[in-house]
């Protein structure tokens, strides 16, 4: 049973990473990066590396993904307000 959980988490990490790299939609790539980071943090917790899991969850899935999504939202909204010189 435990090996199947590891396999599923590894598959989620791989799909998230591949989607983040190959996606043409930046918002979808940022969400895929967050999902992959959350799955990696879960894998760390299952391997009894709680400090690494907590760090990955707070920094990888939380901070980086939120910053990417905010930056993408701001650049998308600024696209319509381009000034001509």
C-alpha positions as CSV (number, residue, x, y, z in Angstrom):
1,X,0.0,0.0,0.0
2,X,2.8,2.5,0.9
3,X,4.7,1.9,-2.3
4,X,1.5,2.8,-4.3
5,X,1.3,6.1,-2.5
6,X,4.9,6.9,-3.4
7,X,4.3,6.0,-7.1
8,X,1.2,8.2,-7.2
9,X,3.0,11.1,-5.6
10,X,6.0,10.7,-8.0
11,X,3.5,10.7,-11.0
12,X,1.9,13.9,-9.7
13,X,5.3,15.5,-9.3
14,X,6.4,14.5,-12.8
15,X,3.1,15.6,-14.4
16,X,3.2,19.0,-12.5
17,X,6.8,19.6,-13.6
18,X,6.2,18.6,-17.2
19,X,3.1,20.8,-17.4
20,X,4.9,23.7,-15.8
21,X,7.7,23.5,-18.4
22,X,5.6,22.8,-21.5
23,X,2.5,24.9,-20.9
24,X,2.1,27.9,-23.1
25,X,-0.4,29.4,-20.6
26,X,1.6,31.0,-17.8
27,X,-1.1,30.8,-15.2
28,X,-1.6,27.1,-15.8
29,X,2.2,26.6,-15.5
30,X,2.3,28.5,-12.2
31,X,-0.6,26.3,-10.8
32,X,1.1,23.1,-12.0
33,X,4.3,24.2,-10.3
34,X,2.4,24.7,-7.1
35,X,0.7,21.3,-7.3
36,X,4.1,19.6,-8.0
37,X,5.6,21.4,-5.1
38,X,2.8,20.4,-2.8
39,X,3.1,16.8,-3.9
40,X,6.9,16.9,-3.2
41,X,6.2,18.3,0.2
42,X,3.8,15.4,0.9
43,X,6.5,13.0,-0.2
44,X,9.0,14.6,2.2
45,X,6.5,14.3,5.0
46,X,6.0,10.6,4.2
47,X,9.7,10.0,4.3
48,X,9.9,11.6,7.8
49,X,11.7,14.7,6.6
50,X,9.3,17.1,8.2
51,X,11.6,20.1,8.1
52,X,12.2,19.7,4.4
53,X,8.5,19.1,3.8
54,X,7.5,22.2,5.7
55,X,10.0,24.3,3.9
56,X,9.0,23.0,0.5
57,X,5.3,23.5,1.3
58,X,5.8,27.1,2.6
59,X,8.3,28.3,0.1
60,X,7.7,26.1,-3.0
61,X,4.0,25.7,-3.1
62,X,3.1,28.8,-1.2
63,X,5.3,31.7,-1.7
64,X,6.7,31.1,-5.2
65,X,3.3,30.1,-6.7
66,X,1.5,33.0,-5.2
67,X,4.2,35.4,-6.5
68,X,4.1,33.9,-10.0
69,X,0.3,34.2,-10.1
70,X,0.3,37.8,-8.8
71,X,3.0,38.8,-11.4
72,X,1.1,37.1,-14.2
73,X,-2.1,38.8,-13.2
74,X,-0.4,42.2,-13.1
75,X,1.3,41.8,-16.5
76,X,-2.0,40.6,-18.0
77,X,-3.9,43.7,-16.6
78,X,-1.1,46.1,-17.8
79,X,-1.2,44.7,-21.3
80,X,-4.3,46.9,-22.1
81,X,-2.9,50.1,-20.6
82,X,0.2,50.3,-22.9
83,X,1.1,53.9,-23.7
84,X,2.5,55.0,-27.0
85,X,5.3,57.5,-27.0
